[in-house]
Amino acid sequence: MFSAPSGALAAKWQGAQQKMAEDQARLATCRAEPWTCSHDELRFEAIVGAARERQGRALIGEINRAVNLSIRPMSDERRFAVLDHWSGPLETLEAGVGDCEDYAILKLLALQEAGLTPEDLKLLIVQERMGQNAHAVAAARIDGRWLILDNRGFTLVDMAFTPYRILAQLDTGQEGRYASADPELENLRGTM
């Protein structure tokens, strides 16, 4: 059952969606007026262009691989001197570094630009089944199956077989509603 977003997680997700919308506008301008494109907009378009040459699972895998190779992991504490900051997709690409949700947000925008619908995309906040740290991954639905795109690897994992416990599902469609939020989520210390 979906609930109205509230709290810190919802505010972060709404902020991320706003940044994604702003980046989509920048990319539309770049496509319409190529001479205005920044280096990072062109890099993003190259990632999406390579993915568009593929279909289905291969398209999703191409974006997962390309994003994983485009940025290096770096904590928000090291980068921004704060515990948690959700960067916009082009901001992450420009910096060349980010943490797990930065990878996931970049992947979500790339998947949308490659043709997946918002209803087929989610940002998942997860926890390792035996661990305490929260982690963020992107999820994409193809052929009725949800696949997880993780910055920790290149293999797409069917959500039914995930090694993670899902704490929250943040939808890119339906005005960014979320479901299944764990009440302890806001108190987890992690790599988000």
Backbone hydrogen bonds, N-H to C=O, Kabsch-Sander energy under -0.5 kcal/mol:
donor,donor_aa,acceptor,acceptor_aa,energy
3,S,178,Y,-1.8
10,A,6,S,-0.9
11,A,7,G,-2.1
12,K,8,A,-2.5
13,W,9,L,-2.5
14,Q,10,A,-2.9
15,G,11,A,-2.3
16,A,12,K,-2.4
17,Q,13,W,-2.5
18,Q,14,Q,-2.0
19,K,15,G,-2.2
20,M,16,A,-2.4
21,A,17,Q,-2.2
22,E,18,Q,-2.3
23,D,19,K,-2.4
24,Q,20,M,-2.3
25,A,21,A,-1.9
26,R,22,E,-2.1
27,L,23,D,-2.5
28,A,24,Q,-2.2
29,T,25,A,-2.1
30,C,26,R,-2.3
31,R,27,L,-2.4
32,A,28,A,-2.1
33,E,29,T,-2.9
36,T,33,E,-2.8
37,C,34,P,-1.4
42,L,38,S,-2.1
43,R,39,H,-2.1
44,F,40,D,-2.5
45,E,41,E,-2.6
46,A,42,L,-1.9
47,I,43,R,-2.0
48,V,44,F,-2.4
49,G,45,E,-2.7
50,A,46,A,-2.3
51,A,47,I,-1.7
52,R,48,V,-2.4
53,E,49,G,-0.7
53,E,50,A,-0.6
54,R,51,A,-2.2
58,A,55,Q,-1.3
59,L,55,Q,-0.6
59,L,56,G,-0.5
60,I,56,G,-1.8
61,G,57,R,-2.8
62,E,58,A,-2.1
63,I,59,L,-1.8
64,N,60,I,-2.4
65,R,61,G,-2.6
66,A,62,E,-2.7
67,V,63,I,-2.6
68,N,64,N,-2.3
69,L,65,R,-2.0
70,S,66,A,-1.0
70,S,67,V,-0.7
71,I,67,V,-1.2
72,R,96,G,-2.7
74,M,98,G,-1.9
79,R,75,S,-2.4
80,F,76,D,-3.1
81,A,76,D,-1.0
81,A,77,E,-0.7
82,V,76,D,-1.1
87,S,85,H,-0.8
92,T,88,G,-2.3
93,L,89,P,-2.3
94,E,90,L,-2.6
95,A,91,E,-2.3
96,G,92,T,-2.1
97,V,92,T,-0.6
98,G,72,R,-1.9
100,C,191,T,-0.8
102,D,99,D,-0.9
103,Y,99,D,-1.9
104,A,100,C,-2.3
105,I,101,E,-2.8
106,L,102,D,-2.0
107,K,103,Y,-2.4
108,L,104,A,-2.5
109,L,105,I,-2.0
110,A,106,L,-2.2
111,L,107,K,-2.8
112,Q,108,L,-2.2
113,E,109,L,-2.7
114,A,110,A,-1.5
115,G,112,Q,-1.6
116,L,111,L,-2.3
120,D,117,T,-2.0
121,L,118,P,-1.6
122,K,139,A,-2.2
123,L,170,L,-2.6
124,L,122,K,-0.5
124,L,137,V,-3.1
125,I,168,A,-2.5
126,V,124,L,-0.6
126,V,135,H,-3.4
127,Q,165,R,-1.8
128,E,133,N,-0.8
129,R,163,P,-1.4
131,G,128,E,-1.5
135,H,126,V,-2.3
137,V,124,L,-2.2
138,A,149,L,-1.9
139,A,122,K,-2.5
140,A,147,L,-2.3
141,R,120,D,-2.5
142,I,140,A,-0.5
142,I,145,R,-2.7
145,R,142,I,-2.0
147,L,140,A,-3.1
147,L,145,R,-0.5
148,I,157,V,-3.0
149,L,138,A,-3.0
150,D,148,I,-0.6
153,G,150,D,-1.3
157,V,148,I,-1.4
159,M,146,W,-3.3
161,F,158,D,-2.3
162,T,159,M,-1.3
165,R,127,Q,-3.3
166,I,164,Y,-0.6
167,L,125,I,-3.0
167,L,165,R,-0.5
168,A,125,I,-1.8
169,Q,179,A,-2.1
170,L,123,L,-3.2
170,L,168,A,-0.5
171,D,169,Q,-0.7
171,D,177,R,-2.5
172,T,118,P,-0.7
172,T,121,L,-1.5
173,G,118,P,-0.7
176,G,173,G,-1.4
177,R,173,G,-0.6
177,R,174,Q,-1.1
178,Y,3,S,-1.0
179,A,169,Q,-1.9
180,S,1,M,-0.6
182,D,167,L,-0.9
185,L,182,D,-2.2
187,N,184,E,-1.5
188,L,184,E,-0.6
188,L,185,L,-1.3
190,G,188,L,-0.5
191,T,134,A,-2.1
